[in-house]
Amino acid sequence: MKTFNEQYFKEVLSDILGIDSPTGFTGKVTAKLKEYIDGMSYDNFVTKKGNLIVSLKGAGDKTVGISAHVDTLGLVVRGFKPDGTLSFSKVGGATLPTLDGEYCKLYTRCGKIYTGTILANSTASHVYTDAADAKRDDKNMHIRLDEEVTTDDEAKALGILAGDFICFDPKTLITDKGFIKSRFLDDKMGVALILSLLKHFKDEGITPAHSLCVVFSTYEEVGHGMSHLPMDVDEFVAVDMGCIGDDLGGTEYGVSICAKDSSGPYDYELTSRLIGLARDAGLSYAVDIYPMYGSDVSAALYAGHDVRGGLIGPGVAASHGMERSHLRACENAFKLLCLYLTK
């Protein structure tokens, strides 16, 4: 198998990580992905919901689906406080204590962009006795705008509305030792892997073993990303992050194969096949269970689609916080995905 194109992967990943795309606000990143796909001359279209669909004709008589989600965690404006700061509501399951002190951008519906900071209500240790240990949640945190506002009416006069999106900095860094440090590796790393795979197929003239439906979904973080499949699919594998933590075998250097998550067991035969491919190829891999996890395949199954479902992805530490992985994990995930689609 040709070596994983590390440079292309890093360029694509850095590019899409730099585009704000919380769930419901994904138009710009989907447009960028479409540019990449159009540049490879693959057939594609965007659904009414905003999912980008790419189709490839394969040699076999069944259709395999794979997906990765472009939507990320974020916030929206909930309301206005008397001092001109803003309350917010979460989009997806961000770990809010990790956001205390993070810079952010607020996008208004009239096209203005404001900068600000996400802060705990007890902001200063010189003023508040509970500054160090006050609970960090959406009831005890706020957005401080970089504007001269001191009242709720002054904040409203900026044209800000409830529901306006608040996006925080991914803080992306890829070190010279191969570590990938960034928010939103879940799941823009999966997106970059699939783009790398499609480029590999195009450059090498590879025809997949079966027809392929690729979906870049836009509502995964809120649970209904792939509740609709745009064509008849026999098997469906989500390419998402692999969890790392207590009693889990996954690492930042290997590909994780999920046997079961909160939606129940993934298809036994398909999961066994993925395990066999990883084992026989000598890949670094782990098989794990994620009790607090759901995927695009989960959404498809809950919606009633009759598919075999599976889930793989590179290991990601500190998920939904300040995440980290390694290029070796991405290479292992890339190789397993290639094997799955060409065998």
DOLOMI-369004 format. One line per 4 residues: number of its first residue (from 1); their letters; for each residue x negated, y negated, z of N, C-alpha, C, CB. Coordinates in steps of 0.05 Angstrom, whole numbers, plus 5000, padded with zeros to 4 digits. Glycine has a CB too. Example, Ala and Ser with C-alpha at 12.3 -4.5 7.8 and 13.67 -1.06 7.14 Angstrom:
1 = as = 4736 5114 5156 4754 5090 5156 4736 5066 5156 4774 5089 5181; 4743 5045 5142 4727 5021 5143 4742 4999 5157 4718 5012 5114
***
This chain:
1 = mktf = 4983 5024 5000 5000 5000 5000 4982 4975 5000 5019 5000 5025; 4990 4956 4983 4974 4931 4982 4974 4917 5009 4985 4912 4960; 4952 4904 5015 4950 4890 5041 4971 4868 5043 4922 4878 5044; 4982 4866 5067 5000 4844 5074 4988 4817 5067 5008 4846 5104
5 = neqy = 5003 4801 5052 4993 4775 5044 4996 4755 5067 5009 4764 5018; 4976 4755 5084 4977 4740 5109 4979 4710 5104 4953 4746 5125; 4965 4700 5084 4965 4671 5079 4992 4662 5070 4943 4664 5058; 5004 4677 5051 5031 4669 5042 5051 4670 5065 5041 4688 5020
9 = fkev = 5049 4690 5081 5067 4693 5104 5065 4669 5123 5062 4719 5119; 5040 4661 5129 5035 4639 5148 5046 4613 5136 5005 4636 5154; 5042 4609 5110 5052 4584 5098 5082 4582 5098 5041 4582 5069; 5095 4604 5091 5124 4605 5090 5135 4601 5119 5135 4631 5078
13 = lsdi = 5124 4616 5138 5134 4614 5165 5131 4586 5176 5118 4634 5183; 5108 4573 5172 5104 4546 5182 5123 4527 5169 5075 4537 5177; 5128 4531 5143 5146 4514 5128 5175 4515 5140 5147 4522 5099; 5185 4539 5143 5213 4541 5152 5217 4535 5182 5224 4568 5146
17 = lgid = 5196 4540 5198 5197 4533 5226 5199 4502 5229 5173 4544 5241; 5188 4488 5210 5189 4459 5212 5215 4446 5204 5167 4448 5194; 5235 4462 5196 5261 4452 5188 5281 4458 5210 5270 4464 5160; 5293 4437 5221 5313 4441 5243 5337 4456 5232 5321 4414 5255
21 = sptg = 5345 4478 5246 5367 4494 5236 5382 4509 5258 5357 4513 5215; 5392 4494 5278 5409 4509 5298 5434 4519 5284 5416 4491 5321; 5447 4539 5296 5471 4551 5285 5491 4529 5278 5483 4571 5304; 5502 4529 5253 5521 4509 5245 5508 4485 5231 5537 4500 5268
25 = ftgk = 5482 4484 5230 5467 4461 5219 5444 4472 5202 5457 4442 5242; 5450 4491 5185 5429 4506 5171 5426 4499 5142 5435 4535 5174; 5440 4479 5132 5440 4473 5104 5413 4467 5092 5457 4449 5098; 5396 4453 5107 5370 4445 5096 5351 4469 5094 5357 4424 5113
29 = vtak = 5351 4487 5114 5333 4510 5113 5343 4530 5092 5331 4523 5140; 5369 4533 5089 5380 4551 5068 5372 4540 5040 5410 4554 5070; 5374 4514 5036 5365 4502 5011 5336 4508 5005 5371 4472 5010; 5319 4506 5026 5291 4512 5022 5286 4541 5015 5275 4505 5048
33 = lkey = 5301 4560 5029 5298 4588 5022 5307 4593 4993 5315 4605 5041; 5328 4579 4985 5338 4583 4957 5316 4574 4937 5364 4567 4952; 5301 4553 4944 5279 4545 4927 5259 4568 4924 5265 4520 4938; 5252 4580 4946 5233 4603 4945 5244 4625 4927 5227 4613 4973
37 = idgm = 5269 4632 4931 5281 4654 4917 5284 4648 4887 5309 4661 4928; 5293 4623 4881 5294 4615 4853 5267 4616 4839 5306 4587 4851; 5246 4609 4854 5219 4610 4843 5210 4638 4837 5200 4598 4863; 5222 4658 4849 5216 4686 4843 5235 4698 4822 5218 4703 4868
41 = sydn = 5255 4681 4814 5274 4689 4793 5292 4713 4801 5260 4696 4767; 5299 4714 4826 5318 4734 4836 5347 4723 4834 5312 4743 4864; 5366 4741 4828 5394 4733 4828 5402 4726 4857 5412 4755 4817; 5416 4704 4861 5423 4696 4888 5448 4678 4887 5400 4683 4902
45 = fvtk = 5461 4676 4909 5483 4656 4912 5487 4651 4942 5510 4667 4899; 5501 4629 4948 5507 4621 4975 5536 4625 4980 5498 4592 4981; 5544 4639 5002 5572 4643 5008 5584 4618 5019 5574 4666 5028; 5611 4618 5021 5625 4596 5033 5615 4590 5061 5656 4601 5033
49 = kgnl = 5609 4611 5075 5599 4609 5103 5571 4598 5105 5600 4636 5117; 5556 4599 5083 5529 4588 5082 5507 4609 5081 5525 4571 5105; 5514 4635 5081 5494 4656 5079 5483 4657 5051 5506 4683 5087; 5456 4660 5049 5443 4663 5023 5440 4693 5017 5415 4649 5023
53 = ivsl = 5451 4701 4994 5451 4729 4986 5433 4733 4962 5480 4738 4979; 5415 4752 4963 5396 4759 4941 5401 4788 4934 5366 4754 4949; 5402 4794 4908 5408 4821 4899 5386 4831 4880 5435 4823 4886; 5378 4856 4884 5358 4870 4867 5370 4896 4858 5331 4873 4882
57 = kgag = 5366 4903 4833 5375 4929 4823 5354 4949 4829 5379 4927 4792; 5362 4972 4840 5344 4993 4848 5346 5018 4831 5348 5001 4876; 5329 5037 4836 5329 5062 4820 5350 5082 4829 5301 5075 4822; 5359 5081 4854 5378 5101 4864 5406 5093 4861 5372 5106 4893
61 = dktv = 5424 5109 4872 5453 5105 4868 5467 5094 4893 5466 5131 4860; 5452 5085 4913 5465 5072 4936 5455 5044 4939 5461 5089 4962; 5468 5029 4957 5459 5001 4962 5451 4998 4991 5482 4981 4955; 5427 4987 4995 5416 4982 5021 5417 4952 5026 5387 4993 5024
65 = gisa = 5425 4945 5050 5425 4917 5058 5404 4911 5079 5453 4908 5068; 5391 4889 5077 5373 4880 5099 5380 4850 5104 5343 4883 5091; 5375 4842 5129 5382 4814 5135 5361 4803 5155 5410 4812 5147; 5359 4776 5155 5346 4761 5176 5361 4735 5179 5315 4756 5169
69 = hvdt = 5361 4724 5202 5378 4699 5206 5361 4674 5207 5395 4702 5231; 5370 4654 5193 5356 4628 5192 5365 4610 5214 5361 4615 5165; 5388 4615 5227 5398 4598 5248 5382 4602 5274 5428 4602 5253; 5379 4581 5289 5363 4582 5313 5380 4571 5337 5337 4565 5310
73 = lglv = 5368 4571 5360 5381 4559 5383 5381 4528 5381 5366 4567 5409; 5399 4516 5395 5400 4487 5394 5419 4476 5415 5408 4477 5367; 5426 4451 5413 5445 4438 5431 5463 4420 5414 5430 4421 5453; 5486 4413 5425 5502 4392 5414 5510 4372 5436 5528 4404 5400
77 = vrgf = 5516 4348 5428 5525 4328 5447 5552 4336 5458 5527 4300 5433; 5555 4335 5484 5580 4341 5497 5595 4316 5505 5576 4359 5521; 5580 4297 5517 5593 4272 5526 5572 4251 5533 5611 4278 5549; 5583 4229 5545 5566 4206 5551 5568 4201 5581 5576 4181 5535
81 = kpdg = 5544 4195 5593 5543 4190 5622 5543 4160 5627 5518 4204 5634; 5550 4151 5650 5552 4122 5655 5526 4107 5651 5561 4118 5684; 5503 4120 5654 5477 4107 5650 5467 4107 5622 5456 4119 5668; 5483 4117 5603 5475 4117 5575 5460 4142 5566 5457 4094 5570
85 = tlsf = 5456 4161 5584 5445 4187 5577 5468 4205 5567 5430 4201 5600; 5461 4228 5556 5481 4245 5543 5482 4272 5557 5475 4249 5513; 5505 4283 5561 5508 4311 5568 5508 4328 5543 5533 4316 5586; 5503 4354 5546 5501 4371 5522 5514 4398 5528 5472 4374 5514
89 = skvg = 5518 4413 5506 5528 4440 5507 5508 4457 5490 5557 4443 5496; 5503 4482 5500 5485 4499 5486 5497 4511 5460 5476 4522 5505; 5480 4514 5440 5486 4530 5416 5468 4554 5417 5482 4513 5390; 5479 4578 5423 5463 4601 5428 5452 4601 5456 5440 4602 5407
93 = gatl = 5435 4620 5461 5427 4626 5489 5399 4616 5496 5429 4654 5495; 5393 4591 5492 5367 4580 5500 5363 4583 5530 5364 4551 5491; 5338 4588 5538 5330 4589 5566 5325 4560 5575 5305 4607 5571; 5345 4548 5587 5344 4519 5591 5321 4509 5609 5369 4510 5604
97 = ptld = 5312 4524 5629 5288 4514 5644 5264 4509 5627 5281 4533 5666; 5261 4523 5605 5238 4519 5587 5240 4493 5571 5234 4542 5569; 5265 4481 5571 5269 4457 5555 5265 4431 5571 5297 4457 5544; 5262 4434 5597 5258 4410 5614 5233 4395 5605 5257 4418 5644
101 = geyc = 5236 4371 5595 5214 4354 5586 5208 4356 5557 5190 4362 5601; 5223 4372 5542 5218 4375 5513 5229 4351 5497 5231 4401 5502; 5215 4343 5477 5224 4322 5459 5245 4334 5440 5200 4310 5442; 5263 4317 5431 5284 4327 5413 5292 4305 5393 5309 4335 5430
105 = klyt = 5308 4314 5373 5319 4295 5354 5350 4299 5354 5307 4300 5325; 5364 4278 5351 5393 4279 5350 5402 4269 5323 5406 4261 5373; 5417 4286 5309 5427 4280 5282 5456 4272 5284 5424 4305 5263; 5462 4247 5276 5490 4238 5276 5503 4245 5250 5492 4208 5281
109 = rcgk = 5530 4245 5250 5545 4252 5226 5545 4229 5206 5574 4258 5233; 5536 4205 5214 5533 4183 5195 5505 4181 5184 5541 4157 5209; 5488 4201 5189 5462 4202 5176 5439 4190 5192 5464 4188 5151; 5444 4179 5216 5423 4169 5232 5410 4191 5249 5433 4146 5251
113 = iytg = 5384 4188 5254 5370 4207 5271 5357 4191 5294 5348 4222 5254; 5362 4200 5318 5351 4188 5342 5332 4208 5356 5373 4178 5361; 5311 4198 5368 5294 4215 5384 5300 4213 5413 5264 4208 5379; 5292 4232 5428 5297 4232 5457 5282 4254 5471 5327 4235 5462
117 = tila = 5289 4258 5497 5277 4278 5513 5298 4293 5529 5256 4265 5533; 5295 4319 5531 5313 4336 5548 5302 4336 5576 5316 4365 5536; 5318 4329 5596 5308 4326 5623 5328 4337 5643 5303 4297 5629; 5317 4346 5666 5334 4352 5689 5344 4326 5701 5318 4368 5710
121 = nsta = 5368 4327 5713 5379 4303 5725 5361 4291 5747 5407 4309 5736; 5348 4309 5762 5329 4300 5782 5302 4298 5768 5327 4320 5807; 5297 4275 5757 5275 4272 5738 5248 4267 5751 5281 4250 5719; 5248 4253 5774 5222 4243 5784 5217 4254 5812 5222 4212 5785
125 = shvy = 5194 4265 5816 5187 4275 5843 5184 4253 5864 5161 4291 5842; 5179 4228 5855 5177 4206 5873 5204 4195 5882 5161 4183 5860; 5225 4205 5870 5252 4195 5876 5270 4216 5887 5264 4183 5851; 5269 4240 5875 5289 4261 5882 5275 4284 5898 5301 4273 5856
129 = tdaa = 5286 4290 5921 5274 4311 5937 5276 4338 5924 5287 4311 5965; 5295 4342 5906 5298 4369 5893 5287 4369 5865 5327 4377 5893; 5269 4350 5858 5259 4349 5830 5245 4375 5822 5239 4326 5828; 5232 4388 5840 5217 4412 5833 5235 4437 5831 5195 4417 5852
133 = dakr = 5256 4438 5847 5271 4463 5849 5301 4460 5842 5269 4474 5876; 5310 4438 5832 5338 4435 5824 5343 4454 5801 5345 4406 5816; 5367 4464 5799 5374 4483 5778 5374 4470 5751 5402 4496 5784; 5362 4483 5732 5360 4473 5704 5382 4487 5688 5332 4478 5692
137 = ddkn = 5405 4474 5685 5427 4485 5669 5441 4461 5656 5446 4503 5685; 5462 4467 5640 5474 4445 5625 5490 4426 5642 5492 4456 5603; 5495 4433 5668 5509 4415 5686 5489 4397 5700 5525 4431 5707; 5464 4404 5700 5444 4389 5715 5421 4379 5698 5432 4407 5737
141 = mhir = 5427 4376 5672 5407 4366 5653 5420 4346 5635 5393 4389 5637; 5404 4330 5620 5415 4310 5603 5395 4303 5580 5422 4284 5619; 5404 4287 5561 5387 4277 5540 5382 4247 5545 5400 4281 5512; 5357 4240 5547 5349 4211 5549 5341 4201 5521 5325 4208 5570
145 = ldee = 5356 4183 5511 5351 4172 5484 5328 4152 5484 5376 4160 5472; 5313 4151 5463 5292 4131 5460 5305 4106 5447 5269 4141 5442; 5325 4095 5461 5339 4071 5453 5345 4054 5478 5366 4078 5438; 5349 4028 5474 5354 4011 5497 5384 4012 5504 5346 3981 5491
149 = vttd = 5391 4034 5517 5419 4038 5526 5419 4043 5556 5432 4062 5510; 5438 4030 5569 5441 4033 5598 5469 4039 5607 5431 4008 5612; 5487 4040 5587 5515 4047 5593 5526 4067 5572 5533 4022 5594; 5548 4080 5578 5560 4098 5559 5569 4084 5534 5583 4114 5572
153 = deak = 5580 4060 5537 5589 4045 5514 5567 4038 5495 5604 4019 5523; 5543 4031 5506 5520 4025 5489 5511 4050 5474 5497 4014 5506; 5512 4073 5487 5505 4098 5473 5525 4104 5451 5503 4121 5493; 5551 4101 5456 5571 4106 5436 5568 4087 5412 5599 4103 5448
157 = algi = 5559 4063 5417 5556 4043 5396 5534 4051 5376 5549 4016 5408; 5517 4070 5383 5497 4080 5364 5509 4098 5343 5476 4095 5379; 5535 4104 5345 5547 4121 5325 5546 4151 5332 5535 4117 5298; 5539 4157 5356 5537 4185 5365 5564 4195 5372 5517 4187 5390
161 = lagd = 5570 4220 5365 5595 4233 5370 5591 4260 5384 5611 4237 5344; 5610 4268 5400 5610 4296 5410 5607 4315 5387 5635 4302 5428; 5590 4335 5391 5586 4355 5370 5562 4349 5352 5610 4357 5353; 5550 4325 5355 5525 4319 5340 5503 4338 5349 5517 4289 5343
165 = ficf = 5487 4347 5330 5466 4367 5337 5441 4355 5349 5459 4383 5312; 5431 4369 5368 5406 4361 5382 5386 4384 5377 5410 4356 5413; 5364 4377 5365 5344 4398 5357 5318 4392 5372 5339 4398 5326; 5306 4414 5383 5281 4410 5398 5258 4421 5382 5282 4423 5425
169 = dpkt = 5234 4411 5387 5210 4416 5372 5202 4445 5375 5187 4397 5382; 5196 4459 5353 5187 4487 5355 5158 4490 5365 5189 4500 5328; 5142 4468 5363 5115 4468 5373 5098 4491 5362 5115 4470 5404; 5099 4495 5336 5087 4518 5322 5056 4515 5322 5097 4520 5294
173 = litd = 5043 4537 5329 5014 4539 5327 5006 4568 5320 5000 4530 5353; 4991 4572 5299 4979 4598 5293 4950 4596 5298 4986 4607 5263; 4940 4612 5317 4912 4610 5326 4894 4625 5307 4909 4620 5355; 4868 4619 5310 4848 4633 5293 4845 4662 5301 4822 4619 5294
177 = kgfi = 4857 4670 5323 4856 4698 5331 4882 4713 5324 4851 4700 5361; 4899 4699 5309 4923 4712 5298 4948 4710 5315 4917 4740 5294; 4947 4696 5337 4972 4692 5353 4990 4671 5340 4965 4685 5382; 5015 4677 5340 5035 4659 5330 5051 4648 5353 5054 4673 5308
181 = ksrf = 5049 4623 5360 5062 4611 5383 5082 4590 5372 5041 4597 5402; 5108 4595 5379 5128 4576 5369 5155 4584 5381 5130 4577 5338; 5172 4564 5383 5200 4571 5387 5211 4581 5360 5217 4546 5397; 5233 4596 5362 5249 4604 5338 5235 4625 5321 5255 4580 5321
185 = lddk = 5215 4639 5332 5205 4663 5318 5228 4683 5315 5181 4676 5333; 5247 4682 5333 5273 4695 5330 5291 4675 5316 5285 4703 5358; 5296 4677 5289 5286 4700 5273 5273 4690 5248 5309 4719 5267; 5260 4666 5250 5248 4656 5225 5223 4673 5218 5239 4627 5229
189 = mgva = 5213 4688 5237 5191 4707 5230 5203 4729 5213 5179 4719 5256; 5227 4739 5219 5240 4759 5202 5246 4748 5174 5265 4769 5215; 5254 4723 5173 5259 4710 5147 5234 4709 5130 5270 4682 5151; 5212 4701 5142 5186 4699 5128 5177 4727 5119 5165 4686 5145
193 = lils = 5182 4747 5135 5175 4775 5128 5190 4784 5103 5180 4794 5150; 5216 4778 5102 5231 4786 5078 5223 4770 5054 5261 4782 5084; 5217 4745 5057 5207 4729 5034 5181 4741 5024 5204 4699 5041; 5164 4749 5043 5138 4761 5035 5142 4787 5021 5121 4766 5060
197 = llkh = 5162 4803 5030 5169 4828 5017 5178 4823 4988 5190 4843 5033; 5196 4804 4984 5207 4798 4958 5185 4789 4939 5230 4777 4959; 5167 4773 4949 5144 4764 4933 5126 4787 4926 5127 4742 4948; 5122 4805 4945 5106 4829 4940 5118 4846 4918 5103 4846 4965
201 = fkde = 5144 4851 4919 5158 4866 4898 5155 4852 4871 5188 4869 4905; 5159 4826 4870 5157 4811 4845 5129 4812 4834 5166 4782 4849; 5109 4807 4851 5081 4806 4841 5071 4833 4831 5062 4796 4863; 5080 4855 4845 5070 4881 4838 5089 4897 4820 5067 4897 4863
205 = gitp = 5111 4884 4812 5130 4897 4794 5143 4922 4806 5116 4906 4768; 5149 4920 4832 5160 4943 4847 5191 4942 4845 5151 4942 4877; 5202 4965 4838 5231 4968 4839 5239 4983 4864 5241 4983 4814; 5257 4973 4880 5264 4988 4905 5277 5014 4898 5283 4971 4922
209 = ahsl = 5276 5032 4917 5287 5059 4913 5317 5059 4908 5281 5077 4937; 5330 5039 4920 5359 5036 4916 5365 5006 4913 5375 5048 4940; 5389 5000 4902 5396 4972 4899 5395 4959 4926 5424 4969 4886; 5388 4933 4926 5382 4919 4951 5398 4894 4953 5352 4913 4953
213 = cvvf = 5412 4891 4975 5426 4866 4982 5412 4853 5005 5456 4871 4989; 5400 4830 5001 5385 4815 5021 5403 4792 5031 5358 4805 5011; 5406 4789 5057 5423 4768 5068 5406 4751 5087 5448 4779 5082; 5406 4725 5082 5395 4706 5102 5419 4693 5115 5376 4685 5088
217 = stye = 5425 4702 5140 5450 4694 5153 5447 4669 5169 5460 4717 5170; 5469 4657 5176 5469 4630 5188 5484 4628 5214 5481 4611 5168; 5497 4649 5224 5512 4647 5249 5505 4670 5268 5541 4647 5244; 5481 4682 5266 5474 4705 5283 5473 4698 5312 5448 4716 5274
221 = evgh = 5462 4675 5319 5458 4668 5347 5484 4664 5362 5442 4642 5349; 5507 4662 5348 5532 4660 5362 5550 4685 5357 5547 4635 5353; 5538 4705 5343 5551 4731 5343 5566 4740 5319 5569 4733 5365; 5569 4722 5299 5585 4731 5275 5570 4726 5249 5611 4716 5274
225 = gmsh = 5543 4728 5250 5527 4723 5226 5535 4739 5202 5498 4728 5232; 5536 4766 5206 5542 4784 5183 5568 4798 5188 5519 4804 5179; 5588 4784 5198 5614 4796 5201 5627 4802 5174 5633 4778 5218; 5616 4789 5153 5625 4795 5126 5601 4804 5109 5639 4771 5113
229 = lpmd = 5603 4827 5096 5583 4836 5077 5594 4830 5049 5576 4866 5081; 5578 4818 5032 5588 4809 5006 5591 4830 4985 5570 4787 4995; 5582 4854 4991 5584 4876 4972 5584 4902 4987 5561 4876 4951; 5591 4924 4973 5592 4950 4985 5564 4960 4992 5607 4970 4967
233 = vdef = 5558 4962 5017 5531 4970 5027 5533 4996 5042 5519 4948 5045; 5515 5015 5036 5515 5041 5050 5499 5040 5076 5504 5062 5031; 5476 5026 5075 5459 5024 5099 5452 4994 5103 5433 5041 5096; 5449 4987 5127 5444 4959 5133 5424 4957 5156 5471 4944 5140
237 = vavd = 5401 4944 5151 5380 4942 5172 5375 4912 5177 5354 4956 5162; 5378 4904 5202 5371 4877 5210 5341 4876 5215 5387 4868 5235; 5328 4855 5205 5300 4849 5210 5299 4826 5230 5283 4843 5184; 5296 4832 5255 5298 4812 5276 5275 4816 5295 5326 4813 5291
241 = mgci = 5275 4802 5318 5252 4805 5336 5254 4830 5353 5251 4780 5354; 5231 4840 5360 5230 4862 5379 5224 4851 5407 5208 4882 5371; 5239 4862 5426 5237 4852 5454 5212 4863 5468 5262 4859 5470; 5201 4847 5486 5178 4855 5503 5185 4849 5532 5152 4840 5494
245 = gddl = 5180 4868 5550 5185 4863 5578 5186 4888 5594 5211 4848 5581; 5197 4887 5618 5198 4910 5636 5210 4934 5623 5215 4903 5661; 5197 4957 5626 5204 4984 5617 5208 4986 5587 5229 4993 5631; 5198 4966 5572 5199 4968 5542 5171 4974 5531 5209 4941 5531
249 = ggte = 5171 4989 5509 5146 4997 5498 5134 4978 5477 5149 5024 5485; 5151 4959 5468 5143 4941 5447 5121 4922 5456 5166 4925 5438; 5104 4914 5437 5082 4895 5443 5081 4873 5421 5055 4910 5444; 5065 4853 5425 5062 4832 5406 5045 4841 5381 5048 4808 5419
253 = ygvs = 5037 4865 5380 5020 4875 5359 5032 4896 5342 4994 4885 5370; 5057 4905 5348 5069 4926 5333 5097 4920 5325 5069 4951 5350; 5109 4938 5309 5136 4936 5301 5154 4951 5320 5140 4947 5272; 5176 4939 5328 5195 4952 5346 5219 4963 5330 5205 4932 5368
257 = icak = 5228 4986 5339 5252 4999 5327 5272 5002 5350 5245 5027 5314; 5295 4989 5346 5315 4989 5367 5333 5013 5364 5331 4963 5368; 5336 5030 5385 5354 5053 5384 5382 5046 5393 5342 5075 5401; 5384 5025 5410 5410 5018 5422 5408 4989 5433 5419 5037 5444
261 = dssg = 5429 4973 5428 5430 4948 5442 5458 4944 5454 5425 4925 5422; 5467 4920 5460 5492 4916 5474 5516 4925 5457 5496 4887 5480; 5513 4929 5431 5535 4938 5414 5536 4968 5412 5532 4926 5386; 5517 4982 5425 5516 5011 5425 5493 5022 5409 5542 5022 5414
265 = pydy = 5492 5048 5406 5470 5061 5391 5471 5053 5361 5470 5091 5394; 5447 5049 5350 5445 5047 5321 5446 5075 5309 5419 5032 5312; 5451 5076 5283 5455 5102 5269 5432 5121 5275 5459 5098 5239; 5438 5144 5284 5417 5163 5293 5400 5172 5269 5430 5188 5305
269 = elts = 5412 5179 5247 5396 5189 5224 5378 5167 5213 5415 5199 5202; 5389 5143 5210 5374 5120 5199 5351 5113 5218 5392 5096 5194; 5357 5111 5244 5336 5104 5263 5315 5125 5264 5349 5101 5291; 5322 5151 5262 5302 5172 5261 5285 5170 5236 5316 5200 5262
273 = rlig = 5297 5163 5214 5282 5160 5189 5261 5137 5192 5300 5154 5165; 5269 5115 5204 5251 5092 5208 5228 5100 5226 5266 5068 5220; 5234 5115 5247 5213 5125 5266 5194 5143 5251 5226 5140 5290; 5205 5161 5235 5188 5179 5220 5169 5165 5200 5205 5199 5205
277 = lard = 5180 5145 5187 5163 5129 5168 5141 5115 5183 5181 5109 5153; 5147 5103 5205 5126 5089 5221 5105 5108 5231 5139 5074 5244; 5114 5131 5241 5096 5151 5252 5078 5162 5231 5111 5175 5266; 5089 5170 5208 5074 5183 5187 5054 5164 5174 5092 5194 5165
281 = agls = 5060 5138 5174 5042 5118 5162 5021 5108 5182 5058 5094 5152; 5022 5118 5207 5003 5110 5227 5006 5081 5236 4975 5113 5217; 5030 5071 5235 5035 5043 5243 5036 5041 5274 5062 5033 5231; 5030 5018 5284 5034 5013 5312 5064 5006 5316 5016 4989 5322
285 = yavd = 5078 5023 5331 5107 5019 5334 5116 5028 5361 5122 5035 5312; 5141 5020 5369 5154 5028 5393 5183 5032 5388 5149 5008 5417; 5196 5050 5403 5225 5053 5401 5236 5044 5428 5232 5083 5395; 5255 5026 5428 5264 5014 5453 5294 5010 5453 5251 4987 5458
289 = iypm = 5305 5004 5476 5333 4997 5480 5335 4969 5491 5347 5018 5500; 5353 4953 5480 5357 4925 5487 5385 4920 5497 5350 4906 5463; 5390 4922 5523 5417 4920 5534 5429 4892 5532 5418 4929 5562; 5413 4871 5528 5423 4844 5527 5418 4831 5500 5411 4826 5549
293 = ygsd = 5423 4846 5479 5415 4839 5451 5438 4846 5433 5388 4853 5443; 5442 4831 5412 5460 4838 5390 5447 4828 5364 5488 4825 5394; 5455 4839 5342 5443 4833 5316 5464 4828 5294 5424 4855 5308; 5454 4822 5271 5472 4820 5248 5486 4846 5242 5457 4810 5223
297 = vsaa = 5472 4868 5247 5485 4894 5243 5507 4898 5263 5464 4917 5246; 5503 4889 5288 5524 4890 5308 5549 4876 5298 5514 4878 5335; 5545 4852 5287 5568 4836 5277 5582 4851 5254 5558 4809 5267; 5567 4863 5236 5579 4878 5214 5595 4902 5224 5558 4887 5194
301 = lyag = 5584 4916 5244 5599 4939 5255 5624 4931 5270 5580 4955 5273; 5622 4910 5286 5646 4900 5300 5667 4891 5280 5638 4877 5319; 5659 4880 5257 5678 4871 5237 5691 4894 5222 5664 4852 5217; 5681 4919 5226 5694 4942 5214 5680 4953 5189 5721 4935 5207
305 = hdvr = 5657 4943 5183 5643 4953 5159 5633 4982 5163 5619 4935 5152; 5637 4998 5143 5630 5026 5145 5601 5030 5135 5650 5044 5129; 5582 5025 5152 5553 5026 5144 5538 5041 5165 5542 4997 5140; 5515 5053 5157 5495 5062 5175 5479 5037 5183 5476 5085 5163
309 = ggli = 5474 5033 5209 5460 5009 5218 5434 5015 5232 5478 4993 5236; 5414 4997 5228 5389 4999 5241 5377 4972 5247 5369 5015 5224; 5357 4971 5264 5345 4946 5272 5315 4949 5277 5359 4935 5298; 5299 4933 5263 5270 4933 5267 5261 4904 5269 5256 4948 5244
313 = gpgv = 5236 4900 5279 5225 4874 5279 5198 4873 5293 5244 4854 5291; 5182 4852 5287 5157 4849 5302 5162 4842 5331 5140 4827 5288; 5145 4851 5349 5148 4845 5377 5144 4816 5383 5128 4861 5393; 5162 4805 5399 5162 4776 5406 5163 4774 5437 5185 4761 5393
317 = aash = 5144 4761 5449 5144 4756 5477 5159 4730 5484 5115 4754 5488; 5171 4729 5507 5185 4705 5518 5207 4696 5499 5165 4683 5522; 5224 4715 5490 5245 4709 5472 5265 4688 5483 5261 4734 5464; 5274 4671 5465 5292 4649 5471 5279 4628 5490 5318 4659 5484
321 = gmer = 5253 4630 5492 5237 4610 5507 5214 4601 5489 5227 4621 5534; 5190 4598 5501 5167 4591 5485 5155 4617 5475 5146 4575 5502; 5163 4625 5451 5157 4652 5441 5129 4655 5430 5177 4659 5419; 5120 4681 5429 5094 4687 5418 5094 4714 5406 5072 4685 5439
325 = shlr = 5080 4717 5384 5075 4743 5371 5047 4743 5359 5097 4750 5349; 5041 4762 5342 5015 4764 5330 5018 4773 5301 4996 4784 5346; 4999 4766 5284 5000 4773 5256 5000 4803 5252 4977 4760 5241; 4988 4818 5271 4988 4847 5268 5016 4859 5271 4969 4860 5289
329 = acen = 5032 4847 5288 5060 4856 5290 5075 4851 5264 5074 4842 5314; 5070 4828 5252 5083 4822 5227 5074 4841 5205 5077 4793 5219; 5049 4848 5204 5039 4866 5184 5051 4894 5188 5008 4868 5185; 5053 4903 5212 5066 4929 5217 5095 4929 5209 5063 4937 5247
333 = afkl = 5109 4908 5216 5138 4906 5208 5141 4904 5177 5151 4881 5221; 5123 4890 5164 5123 4887 5135 5119 4915 5122 5102 4868 5125; 5100 4930 5132 5094 4956 5121 5117 4976 5125 5069 4968 5133; 5130 4975 5148 5153 4993 5153 5176 4985 5135 5161 4992 5183
337 = lcly = 5181 4960 5131 5202 4951 5114 5197 4960 5085 5206 4921 5115; 5172 4957 5076 5165 4966 5049 5169 4996 5046 5135 4959 5043; 5161 5011 5065 5165 5040 5064 5194 5048 5063 5151 5054 5087; 5210 5035 5080 5238 5040 5080 5252 5035 5054 5252 5024 5102
341 = ltk = 5244 5014 5040 5258 5005 5016 5247 5019 4991 5256 4975 5012; 5224 5032 4993 5213 5045 4969 5212 5075 4969 5185 5034 4964; 5217 5087 4992 5216 5116 4994 5243 5129 4985 5210 5125 5023
***
